[in-house]
Amino acid sequence: MTHASSLCGPAPLIDAHAHFYHALAGRSDWARVNGARLRAGDRIGVTYHVASILGSYGHTSPTYFPSPADVTAGNDIMAAFAAEEQRRVRWYVAVNPNHTAHALAEIRRGAGQGAIGVKLLASRRADDPLLDPVCALAGALGLPVLHHIWQHRTREWPNQEISDGCDLARLAVRHPGVAFILAHLGGGGDWAHTLPAVRDSPNIYPDLSGSGVDRGMLDAALDALGAQRLLWACDLTMETGLAKLRALDVIGLDENDMADIRWRNAARLFPDDAFPACEAVRVS
């Protein structure tokens, strides 16, 4: 629960795109990094971190093409961490759509363990038919899909099959009942390309995460999509998420629009019981 002493005040705040590390990811400081994120979140005023673990983060299989074994291990660790930190952590079940049967089994298993969304990496282009069974199952279970996006794909990049807003828009048309979260509008390429690409896709909701805090980016996103299509988020680091909250304050959003971006849009997209600390505020 957030408090008035938080940097961004006592109102609910949901980070819709977060990550945590683990002992099998090849870095010895994983616990320190996780602890630092939680402390920073408390200081900023984050009510919930909605997070995923990306397999072994490249330690034993490629980050964007994780093996089924690494996907399962990462999801198991993420589920256990969310259970341990249930006051402030929720989770996405991460899957590699190149392994269809395994991906579907992981989604069902994750949903049974409390996952509230599905995380898709740059494992397959967003408009590839291999994503259809994954998205169909997510929709049937009422889970939003967070898709890794490079904001303007002009060429191929090594070790990933990147997608941009145009690719995700084609997938969203095929699955109109699924809510798609477009990852890190503020990072990875040209955000100005994304806005017209997804403007006419009402089931795509860009998150504001990423290292970019360009002047005019948030204004343009609000003009193109409106406050009810945007989700506050941080991704790997917290400081630019805080910067975007400060920027939204400067823009002068009214109370309702700010609440939509801070937490209400997330509360609408994820399952109804995902964020109990927000329920009293939502119904008031």
SERO-4910 file (N, C-alpha, C, O; in steps of 0.05 Angstrom, whole numbers):
BEGIN
 pado doro    nc1    nc2    nc3   cac1   cac2   cac3    cc1    cc2    cc3    oc1    oc2    oc3
  Met    A     17    -24      0      0      0      0     18     25      0     38     26     14
  Thr    A     10     45    -16     26     69    -17     18     88      5     -3     85     17
  His    A     35    108     11     31    126     33     36    155     23     47    159      1
  Ala    A     26    174     38     29    202     30     58    210     28     64    229     13
  Ser    A     76    196     42    105    204     41    118    194     15    141    201     10
  Ser    A    105    177     -1    116    168    -26    121    192    -45    107    212    -43
  Leu    A    141    190    -62    148    212    -79    124    220    -97    122    243   -104
  Cys    A    108    201   -104     85    207   -123     58    205   -109     38    201   -123
  Gly    A     58    208    -83     33    210    -69     19    184    -62     29    163    -69
  Pro    A     -4    185    -49    -17    162    -38    -36    147    -58    -45    125    -51
  Ala    A    -42    159    -81    -60    146   -100    -48    120   -110    -23    118   -112
  Pro    A    -64    101   -118    -53     75   -128    -36     80   -153    -40     99   -168
  Leu    A    -16     63   -156      2     64   -179     11     36   -186     22     22   -170
  Ile    A      5     28   -211     11      1   -220     33      3   -242     29     16   -262
  Asp    A     55    -11   -237     76    -14   -257     68    -39   -274     72    -61   -265
  Ala    A     58    -34   -298     48    -55   -315     69    -71   -330     62    -90   -344
  His    A     94    -63   -327    116    -77   -342    141    -77   -325    156    -57   -325
  Ala    A    145    -98   -310    168   -100   -292    182   -127   -296    171   -145   -308
  His    A    207   -129   -286    222   -154   -287    237   -159   -261    245   -140   -248
  Phe    A    240   -184   -254    257   -192   -232    277   -213   -241    273   -226   -262
  Tyr    A    299   -215   -226    320   -234   -233    319   -258   -214    303   -260   -196
  His    A    338   -277   -219    338   -301   -202    366   -314   -203    383   -307   -219
  Ala    A    370   -334   -186    396   -346   -182    406   -361   -206    430   -365   -209
  Leu    A    389   -369   -224    396   -385   -248    401   -368   -272    405   -378   -294
  Ala    A    402   -341   -269    405   -323   -291    433   -314   -296    438   -296   -313
  Gly    A    453   -326   -282    480   -320   -288    492   -295   -276    513   -286   -285
  Arg    A    478   -283   -257    489   -259   -244    487   -262   -214    467   -271   -203
  Ser    A    509   -256   -200    510   -261   -171    495   -240   -155    489   -245   -131
  Asp    A    488   -217   -167    475   -196   -152    445   -195   -155    432   -175   -150
  Trp    A    434   -217   -163    405   -218   -170    387   -210   -147    368   -195   -150
  Ala    A    394   -219   -123    377   -213   -100    379   -183    -93    359   -170    -85
  Arg    A    403   -172    -95    407   -143    -90    390   -126   -109    377   -107   -101
  Val    A    390   -134   -135    375   -119   -155    345   -121   -150    331   -101   -152
  Asn    A    336   -145   -143    307   -148   -137    300   -131   -113    279   -117   -113
  Gly    A    316   -131    -92    310   -115    -68    310    -86    -74    294    -71    -64
  Ala    A    329    -77    -91    331    -49    -98    306    -40   -113    296    -18   -109
  Arg    A    295    -58   -130    271    -50   -145    247    -47   -126    232    -28   -128
  Leu    A    245    -65   -107    222    -63    -88    225    -38    -71    205    -25    -65
  Arg    A    249    -32    -62    253     -8    -46    247     17    -62    234     36    -52
  Ala    A    257     18    -87    251     41   -104    221     43   -109    210     66   -109
  Gly    A    208     21   -113    179     22   -118    164     33    -93    146     49    -96
  Asp    A    173     24    -70    160     35    -45    165     65    -43    147     80    -35
  Arg    A    189     74    -50    195    102    -47    179    119    -67    169    140    -61
  Ile    A    176    108    -92    161    122   -112    131    122   -105    117    141   -110
  Gly    A    122     99    -95     94     96    -88     80     75   -105     55     76   -108
  Val    A     95     55   -115     83     34   -131     67     15   -113     77      5    -94
  Thr    A     42     12   -121     24     -7   -106     29    -35   -115     31    -53    -98
  Tyr    A     32    -40   -141     37    -67   -152     57    -65   -174     56    -47   -192
  His    A     76    -84   -174     94    -89   -197     82   -113   -212     79   -134   -200
  Val    A     76   -111   -237     67   -134   -253     90   -143   -270     98   -129   -289
  Ala    A    102   -166   -263    129   -173   -272    129   -200   -286    111   -216   -284
  Ser    A    151   -203   -301    157   -229   -313    187   -235   -310    203   -217   -305
  Ile    A    193   -261   -313    221   -270   -314    225   -282   -341    209   -299   -350
  Leu    A    246   -274   -355    251   -282   -383    270   -306   -383    293   -303   -391
  Gly    A    260   -329   -375    276   -353   -376    301   -349   -359    299   -342   -335
  Ser    A    325   -355   -370    350   -351   -356    364   -325   -364    387   -321   -358
  Tyr    A    349   -307   -378    360   -281   -387    386   -286   -404    405   -271   -401
  Gly    A    385   -307   -420    407   -312   -438    429   -329   -427    449   -334   -441
  His    A    427   -337   -402    449   -352   -389    452   -380   -400    474   -389   -406
  Thr    A    430   -394   -403    431   -422   -413    415   -426   -438    416   -448   -450
  Ser    A    400   -406   -448    388   -407   -474    383   -377   -481    382   -360   -463
  Pro    A    380   -371   -507    378   -343   -515    355   -328   -502    333   -339   -498
  Thr    A    360   -303   -494    339   -288   -480    313   -287   -495    292   -291   -483
  Tyr    A    314   -282   -521    289   -279   -537    279   -305   -549    258   -306   -561
  Phe    A    295   -326   -546    287   -353   -556    292   -373   -534    307   -393   -538
  Pro    A    281   -369   -510    287   -387   -488    277   -415   -493    256   -420   -505
  Ser    A    292   -434   -483    284   -462   -485    260   -468   -468    254   -453   -449
  Pro    A    244   -488   -474    222   -495   -457    230   -499   -428    215   -491   -410
  Ala    A    253   -512   -424    262   -516   -396    267   -490   -382    259   -486   -358
  Asp    A    280   -471   -395    285   -445   -383    259   -429   -379    256   -415   -359
  Val    A    240   -431   -398    214   -417   -394    200   -428   -369    191   -412   -353
  Thr    A    199   -454   -367    186   -466   -343    200   -458   -317    186   -451   -298
  Ala    A    226   -460   -317    241   -452   -293    236   -423   -285    232   -417   -262
  Gly    A    237   -405   -305    233   -377   -300    205   -372   -289    201   -356   -271
  Asn    A    185   -385   -301    157   -382   -292    153   -393   -263    139   -381   -247
  Asp    A    166   -415   -257    164   -426   -230    175   -407   -210    163   -402   -189
  Ile    A    198   -395   -216    211   -376   -198    194   -351   -195    192   -340   -173
  Met    A    183   -341   -217    167   -317   -216    142   -322   -200    134   -305   -184
  Ala    A    129   -346   -203    105   -352   -188    111   -353   -158     96   -343   -142
  Ala    A    134   -365   -151    142   -366   -123    148   -339   -111    140   -333    -88
  Phe    A    161   -322   -127    167   -295   -117    142   -279   -113    139   -264    -94
  Ala    A    123   -281   -132     98   -266   -130     82   -276   -105     69   -260    -92
  Ala    A     84   -302    -99     70   -312    -76     83   -301    -50     69   -294    -31
  Glu    A    109   -299    -50    124   -289    -27    119   -259    -24    117   -250     -1
  Glu    A    116   -245    -46    112   -215    -45     84   -208    -54     80   -189    -69
  Gln    A     64   -223    -44     37   -220    -55     25   -193    -49      6   -185    -62
  Arg    A     36   -179    -29     25   -152    -24     31   -133    -46     15   -114    -51
  Arg    A     53   -137    -62     61   -117    -81     70   -127   -108     78   -111   -125
  Val    A     69   -153   -113     79   -165   -138     57   -182   -151     45   -199   -137
  Arg    A     52   -178   -176     36   -196   -193     53   -205   -216     75   -194   -220
  Trp    A     43   -224   -232     62   -235   -253     48   -243   -279     25   -250   -280
  Tyr    A     65   -241   -300     58   -251   -326     71   -279   -329     94   -283   -320
  Val    A     58   -297   -342     70   -322   -350     83   -317   -377     70   -310   -397
  Ala    A    110   -321   -379    125   -317   -404    125   -342   -420    128   -364   -409
  Val    A    122   -339   -446    122   -363   -464    138   -357   -489    140   -334   -498
  Asn    A    148   -378   -502    160   -376   -528    141   -389   -548    138   -414   -548
  Pro    A    129   -374   -566    108   -385   -584    119   -404   -605    104   -417   -619
  Asn    A    146   -405   -608    157   -425   -626    153   -453   -617    155   -472   -632
  His    A    147   -457   -591    141   -483   -580    111   -483   -571    105   -479   -548
  Thr    A     94   -487   -591     65   -482   -586     53   -498   -563     41   -486   -546
  Ala    A     57   -524   -564     45   -541   -543     55   -533   -515     39   -531   -496
  His    A     81   -528   -513     92   -520   -488     81   -493   -479     75   -489   -456
  Ala    A     79   -474   -498     69   -447   -491     41   -449   -480     34   -436   -460
  Leu    A     24   -464   -493     -4   -466   -484     -6   -480   -457    -21   -471   -440
  Ala    A     11   -500   -453     11   -513   -427     21   -494   -405     10   -495   -383
  Glu    A     41   -478   -411     51   -459   -392     30   -437   -385     27   -429   -361
  Ile    A     15   -428   -404     -6   -409   -399    -27   -420   -380    -35   -408   -361
  Arg    A    -36   -445   -386    -56   -457   -368    -44   -462   -341    -58   -457   -321
  Arg    A    -20   -471   -339     -7   -476   -313     -3   -450   -298     -9   -448   -274
  Gly    A      6   -429   -312     10   -403   -299    -16   -391   -289    -17   -380   -267
  Ala    A    -37   -393   -305    -63   -382   -296    -72   -396   -271    -84   -384   -253
  Gly    A    -67   -422   -270    -74   -437   -246    -58   -430   -221    -67   -434   -199
  Gln    A    -34   -419   -226    -17   -410   -204    -20   -380   -197     -5   -370   -180
  Gly    A    -38   -367   -211    -43   -339   -205    -32   -318   -224    -34   -294   -218
  Ala    A    -21   -326   -247    -12   -307   -267    -36   -291   -276    -58   -301   -279
  Ile    A    -31   -265   -281    -53   -247   -290    -50   -237   -318    -66   -221   -327
  Gly    A    -29   -246   -332    -24   -238   -360     -4   -256   -373      7   -274   -360
  Val    A     -1   -252   -399     18   -268   -415     39   -249   -426     33   -228   -436
  Lys    A     64   -258   -424     87   -242   -435     98   -255   -459    106   -279   -458
  Leu    A     99   -241   -482    111   -250   -507    136   -234   -512    136   -209   -512
  Leu    A    158   -248   -518    184   -235   -524    186   -231   -554    167   -234   -569
  Ala    A    210   -223   -562    216   -220   -591    224   -247   -602    245   -250   -614
  Ser    A    206   -267   -598    212   -294   -606    200   -301   -633    209   -319   -647
  Arg    A    180   -285   -641    167   -289   -667    153   -262   -673    142   -250   -655
  Arg    A    154   -254   -698    141   -229   -705    111   -230   -697     98   -250   -699
  Ala    A    102   -207   -688     75   -205   -676     53   -214   -694     33   -225   -684
  Asp    A     55   -211   -720     34   -218   -738     36   -247   -748     21   -255   -766
  Asp    A     55   -262   -738     59   -290   -747     36   -308   -737     28   -305   -714
  Pro    A     26   -326   -753      4   -343   -745     11   -360   -720     -8   -370   -707
  Leu    A     37   -364   -714     44   -380   -691     33   -367   -665     30   -381   -645
  Leu    A     29   -341   -666     19   -328   -642    -11   -331   -638    -21   -326   -616
  Asp    A    -25   -340   -658    -55   -342   -656    -64   -360   -634    -82   -352   -619
  Pro    A    -54   -385   -631    -64   -402   -610    -57   -391   -582    -73   -394   -563
  Val    A    -34   -378   -579    -27   -365   -554    -47   -343   -547    -57   -342   -524
  Cys    A    -53   -326   -566    -71   -304   -561   -100   -314   -557   -114   -302   -540
  Ala    A   -107   -334   -571   -134   -345   -568   -138   -356   -540   -159   -351   -527
  Leu    A   -118   -370   -529   -120   -380   -502   -120   -358   -482   -135   -358   -462
  Ala    A   -102   -338   -486   -102   -315   -468   -129   -302   -467   -139   -295   -445
  Gly    A   -141   -298   -490   -168   -286   -490   -189   -302   -476   -205   -292   -462
  Ala    A   -188   -329   -480   -207   -346   -467   -204   -345   -437   -224   -349   -422
  Leu    A   -180   -341   -427   -175   -340   -398   -178   -311   -387   -175   -307   -363
  Gly    A   -183   -292   -404   -185   -264   -395   -159   -251   -387   -159   -234   -370
  Leu    A   -137   -259   -400   -111   -249   -394   -101   -230   -415   -102   -237   -439
  Pro    A    -92   -206   -408    -79   -189   -428    -52   -200   -437    -40   -216   -423
  Val    A    -43   -191   -460    -17   -200   -471      2   -176   -474     -4   -157   -488
  Leu    A     24   -178   -460     45   -157   -462     65   -167   -483     78   -187   -480
  His    A     68   -151   -505     85   -159   -527    109   -141   -529    105   -116   -530
  His    A    133   -152   -529    157   -137   -534    156   -123   -561    150   -136   -581
  Ile    A    161    -97   -562    159    -82   -587    183    -64   -590    193    -51   -572
  Trp    A    194    -64   -615    213    -44   -624    197    -23   -639    183    -30   -658
  Gln    A    199      2   -630    178     21   -639    178     27   -669    157     35   -679
  His    A    199     23   -683    199     27   -712    219      7   -724    243     11   -722
  Arg    A    209    -14   -735    227    -35   -746    235    -27   -774    219    -27   -793
  Thr    A    261    -20   -777    271    -13   -804    290    -34   -815    297    -33   -838
  Arg    A    299    -52   -798    317    -74   -807    315    -96   -786    303    -93   -765
  Glu    A    328   -118   -792    330   -140   -773    352   -134   -753    372   -121   -759
  Trp    A    349   -144   -728    369   -141   -707    377   -169   -698    361   -187   -698
  Pro    A    402   -172   -691    411   -199   -684    398   -210   -658    392   -194   -640
  Asn    A    394   -236   -658    385   -250   -634    357   -244   -625    350   -249   -602
  Gln    A    341   -232   -643    313   -228   -637    297   -225   -663    308   -217   -683
  Glu    A    272   -231   -661    254   -226   -684    235   -204   -676    214   -208   -664
  Ile    A    243   -180   -682    230   -156   -672    204   -150   -686    200   -157   -710
  Ser    A    186   -137   -672    160   -128   -682    157    -98   -676    169    -88   -657
  Asp    A    141    -85   -692    134    -57   -686    103    -55   -684     89    -75   -686
  Gly    A     94    -30   -681     65    -26   -677     48    -36   -700     26    -45   -696
  Cys    A     59    -34   -724     43    -44   -748     39    -74   -746     17    -84   -752
  Asp    A     60    -89   -738     58   -118   -735     37   -125   -713     20   -142   -717
  Leu    A     39   -111   -690     21   -117   -669     -8   -109   -676    -27   -123   -668
  Ala    A    -12    -89   -692    -39    -81   -700    -51   -103   -717    -75   -108   -715
  Arg    A    -36   -116   -734    -47   -138   -750    -55   -161   -732    -75   -174   -738
  Leu    A    -40   -167   -711    -48   -188   -693    -73   -180   -677    -91   -196   -673
  Ala    A    -74   -155   -669    -97   -145   -653   -123   -147   -669   -145   -152   -658
  Val    A   -122   -143   -695   -146   -145   -712   -156   -174   -712   -180   -178   -711
  Arg    A   -138   -193   -711   -146   -221   -711   -157   -230   -684   -171   -250   -683
  His    A   -151   -215   -663   -160   -222   -636   -173   -198   -622   -161   -187   -603
  Pro    A   -196   -189   -632   -207   -164   -622   -216   -166   -592   -219   -145   -579
  Gly    A   -219   -190   -582   -227   -193   -554   -204   -194   -534   -208   -197   -510
  Val    A   -179   -192   -545   -155   -194   -528   -144   -165   -524   -142   -150   -543
  Ala    A   -136   -159   -500   -123   -133   -494    -93   -137   -497    -81   -154   -484
  Phe    A    -81   -122   -515    -52   -124   -520    -38    -99   -508    -46    -77   -514
  Ile    A    -18   -104   -492     -2    -83   -481     23    -80   -498     40    -99   -500
  Leu    A     27    -58   -511     50    -53   -529     72    -43   -511     70    -22   -498
  Ala    A     94    -58   -511    115    -53   -491    132    -28   -498    137    -22   -521
  His    A    140    -15   -477    159      7   -476    158     27   -499    175     28   -516
  Leu    A    136     42   -499    133     64   -519    157     82   -517    166     94   -537
  Gly    A    168     85   -493    191    103   -488    218     90   -492    238    100   -481
  Gly    A    220     68   -506    246     56   -510    246     38   -535    227     23   -539
  Gly    A    268     39   -550    271     21   -573    259     32   -598    238     23   -607
  Gly    A    272     52   -610    263     62   -636    246     87   -635    246    101   -615
  Asp    A    230     92   -655    216    117   -660    188    115   -650    170    103   -664
  Trp    A    182    126   -626    156    125   -615    135    139   -633    112    132   -633
  Ala    A    144    160   -647    125    174   -664    114    157   -686     92    162   -696
  His    A    128    136   -694    118    117   -714     96    100   -702     77     92   -716
  Thr    A     98     94   -676     79     76   -664     51     88   -662     31     74   -666
  Leu    A     49    113   -656     23    125   -649      3    123   -672    -19    113   -668
  Pro    A     10    131   -697    -10    126   -719    -13     97   -726    -34     89   -736
  Ala    A      7     81   -720      5     52   -727    -16     38   -710    -28     19   -720
  Val    A    -21     47   -685    -40     33   -668    -64     50   -661    -81     42   -646
  Arg    A    -66     74   -672    -88     92   -665   -115     79   -670   -133     82   -654
  Asp    A   -118     64   -691   -144     52   -698   -146     23   -688   -163      8   -698
  Ser    A   -130     15   -669   -131    -11   -657   -139     -8   -628   -121     -6   -610
  Pro    A   -164     -7   -622   -173      0   -595   -166    -20   -573   -167    -13   -550
  Asn    A   -157    -44   -581   -149    -64   -561   -119    -65   -557   -109    -84   -546
  Ile    A   -105    -44   -566    -76    -41   -561    -72    -18   -542    -82      4   -546
  Tyr    A    -57    -23   -520    -52     -4   -499    -22     -1   -495    -10    -18   -482
  Pro    A    -10     20   -505     19     23   -501     26     28   -472     12     43   -458
  Asp    A     47     16   -463     58     24   -437     80     44   -441     93     45   -462
  Leu    A     84     61   -421    102     84   -423    130     77   -414    147     96   -412
  Ser    A    137     52   -410    163     45   -400    185     50   -421    179     56   -444
  Gly    A    210     47   -412    233     51   -430    249     75   -421    239     91   -405
  Ser    A    273     76   -431    292     97   -421    286    124   -433    296    144   -423
  Gly    A    269    126   -454    264    151   -467    244    168   -452    223    159   -443
  Val    A    251    193   -448    232    213   -436    233    238   -454    235    261   -444
  Asp    A    229    234   -480    232    255   -499    211    277   -494    188    271   -487
  Arg    A    219    301   -498    201    324   -497    179    320   -518    185    317   -542
  Gly    A    154    322   -510    132    319   -528    121    291   -532     99    288   -543
  Met    A    135    271   -523    126    243   -527    100    238   -513     81    227   -525
  Leu    A     98    245   -488     73    240   -473     50    257   -484     27    248   -485
  Asp    A     55    282   -491     35    299   -503     24    287   -528      0    286   -533
  Ala    A     42    277   -545     34    265   -571     18    239   -566     -2    235   -580
  Ala    A     26    223   -547     12    199   -541    -16    205   -531    -36    191   -538
  Leu    A    -19    225   -514    -45    232   -504    -63    243   -526    -86    237   -527
  Asp    A    -51    259   -544    -67    270   -566    -76    248   -585    -99    248   -595
  Ala    A    -59    228   -590    -65    207   -609    -84    186   -598   -102    177   -612
  Leu    A    -80    179   -573    -94    156   -562   -112    162   -538   -131    147   -533
  Gly    A   -107    183   -524   -123    190   -501   -113    176   -476    -98    156   -478
  Ala    A   -120    186   -453   -110    175   -428   -119    147   -422   -105    132   -408
  Gln    A   -141    138   -433   -151    112   -427   -138     90   -443   -144     66   -440
  Arg    A   -119     97   -460   -104     77   -476    -75     74   -466    -60     58   -478
  Leu    A    -67     88   -445    -39     88   -437    -36     77   -409    -53     81   -391
  Leu    A    -14     62   -405     -8     49   -379     19     59   -369     39     58   -384
  Trp    A     20     67   -344     46     74   -332     62     48   -328     50     27   -320
  Ala    A     88     49   -333    105     25   -329    134     34   -329    141     56   -337
  Cys    A    151     16   -320    180     22   -317    198      4   -334    218     14   -344
  Asp    A    192    -21   -337    210    -41   -349    232    -47   -330    227    -52   -306
  Leu    A    257    -48   -339    279    -58   -323    287    -38   -301    295    -47   -279
  Thr    A    285    -13   -306    295      7   -286    272     26   -279    252     29   -293
  Met    A    274     38   -256    252     54   -244    254     84   -249    233     97   -249
  Glu    A    278     94   -254    281    124   -253    266    138   -276    255    159   -271
  Thr    A    265    126   -300    251    140   -321    221    137   -318    206    154   -328
  Gly    A    211    117   -304    183    116   -297    176    139   -279    155    151   -282
  Leu    A    193    145   -259    188    168   -242    189    194   -258    172    211   -254
  Ala    A    207    196   -277    209    220   -293    183    224   -309    174    246   -312
  Lys    A    172    202   -319    147    205   -335    124    213   -317    106    228   -326
  Leu    A    123    204   -292    102    214   -274    105    244   -269     85    258   -268
  Arg    A    130    253   -266    135    281   -262    126    297   -287    114    318   -285
  Ala    A    132    285   -311    124    299   -336     94    300   -338     83    320   -347
  Leu    A     80    279   -331     50    279   -332     39    300   -313     19    313   -320
  Asp    A     52    304   -290     43    325   -272     46    353   -286     29    370   -284
  Val    A     69    357   -299     74    382   -312     54    388   -335     46    410   -339
  Ile    A     48    367   -350     28    370   -372      2    381   -361    -12    396   -375
  Gly    A     -5    374   -336    -29    384   -324    -54    367   -329    -76    378   -333
  Leu    A    -51    341   -330    -74    323   -333    -93    327   -310    -86    333   -288
  Asp    A   -119    324   -316   -138    325   -294   -137    300   -278   -124    280   -286
  Glu    A   -151    300   -256   -149    278   -237   -157    251   -249   -145    231   -243
  Asn    A   -178    251   -265   -188    226   -277   -168    215   -297   -162    191   -296
  Asp    A   -157    232   -314   -138    222   -334   -113    212   -320   -102    191   -328
  Met    A   -104    225   -299    -80    216   -285    -85    189   -272    -68    171   -272
  Ala    A   -109    186   -260   -116    160   -248   -117    138   -268   -109    115   -263
  Asp    A   -128    144   -292   -128    124   -313   -100    113   -319    -96     89   -320
  Ile    A    -82    131   -323    -55    123   -331    -40    110   -308    -26     90   -311
  Arg    A    -44    120   -284    -30    109   -260    -39     81   -254    -23     64   -247
  Trp    A    -66     76   -255    -74     49   -246   -101     40   -257   -105     16   -260
  Arg    A   -119     58   -264   -146     48   -271   -147     32   -297   -161     13   -300
  Asn    A   -130     41   -317   -130     26   -342   -120     -3   -337   -131    -22   -348
  Ala    A    -99     -6   -321    -89    -33   -314   -111    -48   -300   -115    -72   -305
  Ala    A   -125    -36   -281   -146    -50   -266   -168    -59   -285   -181    -79   -279
  Arg    A   -173    -45   -306   -193    -53   -326   -184    -76   -343   -200    -94   -350
  Leu    A   -158    -77   -350   -148    -97   -369   -143   -124   -356   -148   -144   -368
  Phe    A   -132   -123   -332   -125   -148   -318   -150   -160   -305   -170   -147   -302
  Pro    A   -148   -185   -296   -172   -197   -283   -182   -181   -259   -167   -166   -246
  Asp    A   -208   -183   -254   -221   -165   -235   -209   -166   -207   -209   -145   -193
  Asp    A   -199   -189   -199   -189   -191   -171   -159   -188   -169   -148   -196   -149
  Ala    A   -146   -177   -190   -117   -176   -191   -105   -157   -171    -83   -162   -161
  Phe    A   -119   -135   -165   -107   -113   -149   -125   -105   -126   -137    -84   -127
  Pro    A   -127   -122   -106   -146   -116    -84   -141    -90    -70   -160    -78    -60
  Ala    A   -116    -81    -68   -110    -55    -55   -123    -32    -70   -126    -10    -59
  Cys    A   -129    -36    -95   -141    -14   -112   -172    -16   -112   -185      3   -121
  Glu    A   -183    -37   -102   -212    -41   -105   -228    -20    -91   -247     -9   -102
  Ala    A   -221    -13    -66   -237      7    -52   -236     34    -66   -256     49    -66
  Val    A   -214     41    -79   -211     66    -94   -228     64   -119   -241     84   -126
  Arg    A   -227     41   -132   -241     38   -158   -271     41   -155   -284     52   -172
  Val    A   -282     31   -133   -311     31   -130   -321     57   -116   -345     61   -114
  Ser    A   -303     73   -106   -311     97    -92   -320    119   -111   -327    141   -102
***
